[in-house]
């Protein structure tokens, strides 16, 4: 893996080119052959040829085009030799795709990019269960090996392999279309794609072992934003990821979690902040707000502040009010309550938290927020109980250790 | 063009969301008639119908040339198929759109399942 947010190919090694063109090549071949497994096999064969030739001959000027051409030719050869191939060959011959001698036509960015977009919508089709959507996206568009996908779900390779086979079976058996959805379905279908990408990012953010998923999610979000420049939510998601990513270097110290309040802001990545904030400003000018844009705007406000204390908290509360009107979920209400704690004080925060406590009784961050608020109010015992509940519910080791530390400090001093 | 089975289910003797009063029944019939007219007009409808309750089912098996009959449905389940449509649709998105309309008309969840093969088997 190269730098997690590399936007341009560092065209030095075959591995990094592989990552970048895998999804494009698979996407184009799915269109040509109408079969995902066949496309995957062909692309893998082509990469075997590439890893043989490129180190000596150099990487061709259009690696994606080279891979697509090689994969297509190999697949056609294989098909001609097999029985199944003759049928498929006749079928495809009718459309003329296989017989077209103009391979160069495919090397234009246009058709290849559209193919990738189609594949994103197919992988994230709502008829597939969400974990299958994520697995397919990582495998087919991210070019992760089955082993790597398995690792990102913390399941065995054979479990993941079965899962992918099942998901691909459903796509084929039910005839899930390979296209960008019609205007009427687009908002809902796009939401599905965006949440899959954000889930991939957050999986990488929650667990240092799976950190490379963040870079993969950003790469795919960047591709999506490029492919759908008229969709402000796609831009919003990219900005949200970039701004979150900018703070990663300050989020942990010696493996322990560092809260936003205590982070060394000089460690934040200024390039990512600038890029993210520029996108947020563009979204504001467009004035079609949506959940991802608003979350990105909140992060942009944080990234603007020199310190926790000088953060524009009233602005953040306003953004959360807006977000809550579009996305009335308890988790959004929780974030709003936390922001109220900073702008209006812990009393108001506690009132807001109590209003949603029953909805989030099993969510560790709810109890962590209550613990922090109660501690500010000097209610030590209640604060400790809340942190204990949070530690019990925490889903990652880093969070658990952080919460355990709060409990120890409270026990020692009060 | 593919064919899909859209089915409804009876659970513990009743179809969830089904009409309970004569007025509801009347409105239900009207909605379904409208839906079926729309399916006909678009050449979507292949076949469909409502089934008698699973109490009316018999399972017929064959063992060493003997025909064995069992009173009751095949699946030992609380849920049994209650009715279905077989439709023509270009792809899953089109089938899901019809399933959505059917769910709206019947006030009942619709299972969508593609046919692997249709028509007569060629020996």
Interface residues (C-beta under 8 A of the other chain):
Chain A: X125 X127 X173 X174 X175 X176 X177 X181 X185
Chain B: X2 X4 X90 X91 X92 X93 X95 X96 X112 X114 X116
